[in-house]
């Protein structure tokens, strides 16, 4: 696929799905587990196909919105259609190319850890599609959350989606959680990479955090969890800035 770095497996998958209507997503964990999650069609769903949690979550966004980990634009497009001025950020050139082609008006390459370099202010930030996980780890979370605080207004809202990793009976996950605890890590911290055809993504940390864990992670930041809507292990939280 022309012009894409060999590490942009996610972007190659998105481009193939966008242009040809078919592709697949393979996620590899550092213990050797290889899984095929929901499939690329999930990233292209329109609001009428969304789960109720997602539909409710976009209603919490106000004013100018920063979409963190926008991918091919699922939530950014919906927010634009609701009248919001939206800036989407992602690290995948391929996914950003698709987002722009689908109509996202402002889609930029940017790591969430570097958002403080943006000389702009947003009324809301959203980390939907489980993207609270982009905080990566307990150590990195205050840095990411502090950056989001710096680029948002004093009364901003942060809408964050995650999942409770403990709500599983799969032994392969329970064993992984236990190994994390033995290493002094949160149980839901995973090290993963995406694979697609000849493309192999870079290893990165991703954090699945139960609601009580999220509350602990934001405890030393300006953010406070003000509301949670949950459906099984999945949930969306509304965070507000404390005085």
N, C-alpha and C positions, 0 to 999 in steps of 0.2 A: 504494500500500500504506500503510495508516494508521499514523501514529505513528513512522515510520522517517525518519531524516534522509536527504536526497537523496544524501548521500555514502556511505550504507551499502549499496553494491552487493552486497557479499558476503552481508550479512544478508538482503537481499531475495531473493537467489538461494536461500539456505538455507530461508527461510520458504516460498517457493513449492514447493520440492522436498518439504519436510516436510508441507505441507498438501495439495498437489495431485499429488505424485509425479513432477513433471517441471519442469525449469528448465535453464539452461545457465550456464557460466562463461566469460567472455571476459577475458583478461589482456592489457593494453596495455603495451608497453615504450616508454621515452622516445625510442627511435630510430624509432618508427612501427610496429614489429612488433606484430601482433595475433594471438594464438593462443587456441585452445580447448583447455585442458589436459584432464586425465582425466575431467572431468565431475563434477557435484555428488554423484553417487551415491558417490564415493570417501569423502566426509566422513561418510557414514551407514553404511558397512560395519560388519558385526559381526565379531568376532575370527575366526570360521571362514572369513571371506572375505579376511582380511589376508594380505599377503606374510609369509614367514617372518621377515624382519627386524623387522617390527612386533611379531609375536608374541613373539619373543625379547626385544625391548626392554622390554616391560612387565614381564617377569620380573625385570629389574634394579631396578625401583622397590621401595623399602622404606618401611614405616611410613606416616606422613602425607605426602601427595604434593601438590605444586603443579604443575598442568598449564598450561603457558605457551602461549597461543594455542589455547585449547581448542576454538574453533569451535562446531559444534553438538553436541559431546560424544563424539565417537567413542572417544577414548582414556580420557576421564574415566569414562565408563560402564563400560568394561571393567575399569578399575582399581577402581572401586567394587564390581563384582561379584567381584573377587578379595579383597575385604575391606578395602581401603584407605579411609581418610578422605581425600577429594580436594577440593581447591579449584581450580576452573578459572577462568582469567582470559583476557579477550579485549577488544578494542576495539569489536567489532561488536554493537550492541544487538539486531539481528535474530538473529544467531547465538546470542547468550546466551539470548534468548527461547526459541529452539528447544531449546537444551541443557537448560534448566530443564523444558520441557514433556516432554522425553524421559526425565527422571528424574535429571539431575545435581543433586545436593543443594545444592551451593554453587558458583554460577557468578557471577562478578563482573566489572564493567567496570573494567579496569585496564591500563595500558601496562606492558610488561615493564620499561621504564626507570624506572618509579615503584614497583616492588615493595618497595623499601626502606622505603616509608612504611607497609607492612603491619606491624602490631605482633604478629607471629606467627612461629612457627618450624616449618619443615617438615623431614622426614627425607630427602626426595627432591624433585627437580624434574625434570620431563620437558619436552623441546622436540621432540616427535615430529611426524611429517608434514612433515619438512623444516624444522621451525621453529627450528633453530639460525639460520636465515636472518634471524630477527627481531633479531639483534644489529646488522644493518644495514650496518656498515662496520668497517674495522679500527680507526678512531678511537672508534667507539661501543661496540665489543665489551667493552673493560675496564669501562666503566660498567655495562653490562647484567650482565656476569658478576660484578661486584662487588656489585651489588644482590641477585643470586641467592645469593651467598655470605652476605650479611647476614641473609637471611630463612631460612637453612637451618642445621641443627645442625652441630656441629664435625666429625662423621663422615658428613656427607650425601653422597649420590650425585646427580650430574646426568647424565641420559640425553638425548643430543642427536642428532638426525637431520639429515643434510645430504647433499649430492651433490658429486661432483668435476666442476666445470664444464669442465675440460679434456678430459673423455672424450666428445667430440663431434666429428663431421666436418661439421657443418652450417656452411657458410661465414658465414651471417648471425650465428651466435653467435661464431665465431672472429674475425670483424671487430669485433664488440662488445668482446670480450676485449682485442683489441689497442688499441682506443681507450681502454679503461680503463687499460691499462699506460702509454699515452702521457700520461695525466692523473695518473699517480702513484697509481692505484687498484688494488686487487686485481682480477684478471680476472673473478671471479664476482660482483662487485657489480652489481646491476641496479636500475634505478629503474622502478617499475611501478605500475599502478593496475588495479583491477577494474572492469569495466563489466557492467551487467545491465539490460536494458530502458532505462528512463529514468534509472536510477541510475548515477552516475559516482563511483567512489571517489577518495580523495585520493592523490596521488603519495607514494610512500615507497620507501626503500632496503631492499633484501633481499639477503642475501649467501649465495651458494653457495660453500662452502669445501671444498677437498680435505682429506683427513685430515691431511696434513703442514701445511696452512695452519691448520687448527684447533689443532694443537699449538703453532704459533707464536703464535696469537692468545691462547691461555691461558697463555703462558709467563710473563707478568708478573702473573698472578693467583694465587689460592690453589688453583686447579683444575689437575689433571693428568689427561691422557688415559691411562687404564689399560687400555682394551681397545677394539677396533674390529671390527665385523662388517660385511663389505661384499659387495654383489651388484651387479656392474657399476658404474655411477657412484654408485649409492645406497649409503649406509652409516649405521650407528648407532654412536655412541661412548659409552662409559661413562667418566665423569669422576669423580674423587674429590678431596677436599680434601687438600692436602699439609700436612705438619706445620708 
